[in-house]
């Protein structure tokens, strides 16, 4: 995943703001960070148009390979809607991106699970959407046990 493609560093899309683990890891493995911006005025929501803007700009200097989605967001605390999750999964499929779903705080905090009963897991929504895809989105899910 971290080998150059056609002379370009592989890129990974990460939300801005985000916990610095991702930016530090990408730097350590010599991968290009592709920032996509969360909209503070919309409760730190994710704008699918900004995902497209970010990946299109990144292709000029890198080879986008993956997208990181943090839900609920850290440090923002935003929770993605089902429509957002579906849009992200479709975007990852269309752009052939590996989808890293960081959902650590969904199950590691009773507070989060009890206070946000509408929290949806990417994998569940992805399984529901499977009928629309000729092949599944490459997927990894991070959670505490």
N, C-alpha and C positions, 0 to 999 in steps of 0.2 A: 504494500500500500504506500510505502514512502519512497519508492523508486521513481526517478524522473521519467516523464512520458514525453517523447518528442522534444527532449531538451528542457522541458518545463517541470518545475517542482510540483509535486502533487499538492492540491489544496483541500482544505477542510473548512466548511462554512460553520461559523460559531456566532452566537448572538452577542450583541453589544447592548447593554453591559452584560458581563458574565463573570462567573467565578474564575479567577486566573489560572486554574488548573489546566484548562484547555490551551490557552495561549502559551503557557510555559511548556507544555508537552509537545505542542507543534514545533516550537523553537528547538527543543531538544532533539527532535527527530528530523530536523531540516525540512519541514513542511510549511507551505504557505498558508497563513491565516486569512480566510475570507470572511470579513465581518459583515453581518447583516444587522440592521438596527431595529430594536424594539421601539415602539411608539409610546413614549411616556404619557402623552396626552390621551391615549386610548387605554390607559391602565397597563402599560407596558405590553400591549398586544403585538402580535406579529402580522405584518402586512405582506401578503404573498407577492405583491408587486416588487417589494424591496428584495425578496429572495431572488427574483428573476434579475433585477438590476445587479445585485451582488455577483451572481454566477456569471452573467454576461461580461461584466467588467473584469472579473477574475480570469476568464479564459484568455485575455490578452497577455497575461503574465504567468499563469499557472494552469495546471490540469485539475479542475475540481473533481474530487473522488468521493467526498462524504459531506454530510450535514449533521450537525449536532443540534438536537432539540432538548431543552431543559424544561421539564414540566412536572411540578410547579417550578417556576423560574427561581434561580439563585443568582443574584441577590434580590431580585425584584418581587418575587412572590406571586407573579401573574400565573393564571391558570388558563390553559388553552381551551377554546371551545371545540366542540365536536367538528364544526365546519372548518376551523383552523387545522385540526389534526388531519381531517380528510384531505384538505388542500395541500398540506405538507407532504403527506404520503404520495399523493398524485404527482406533486412537484418532483420528489425524489425519484419516482419511477420514470417520469418524463426525461429527467436530466441524467438518469443512470447513476444516481448517487447512493452510496451506502448510508443508511439512516441509523445514527446513534441516538437512541432515545434514553436520555438521562432522567429517570423517574425515581431517583433515590428517595426523595422526600415524600413520595406518595405512600410508601409503606413503612418508613422508618419513624414517622411521627404520628402518634395517635391524634394529636391536635389537628394536623392537616387532614387526616382521613375522616375525622368526625366533623370538622367544620366545612369541608368542601365535598359534600356527597356526590357532586356531579363530575368529579375528577375521573377522566377516562384514560385508560392505558392505550398507548400507541398500538401495541400488538393486537389488542382487542379490535380497535377500529380498523386496523390493517386486515385482519381476518375477515371482517364484514365486507371490506372493499375488494377482497380477493377476486370476486366474480368479474370485476371490471378489468383486471389485469391479465395479460397473456402469460406473464411470469411475475413472481412475487418480487417485491422490493427487497433488496439485501438489507438485513435488519439486525441490530443488536440492542439489547435492553439492559440498562444498568439499574439494579435495585439492591437495597440492603435486605438481608434475610432476617 
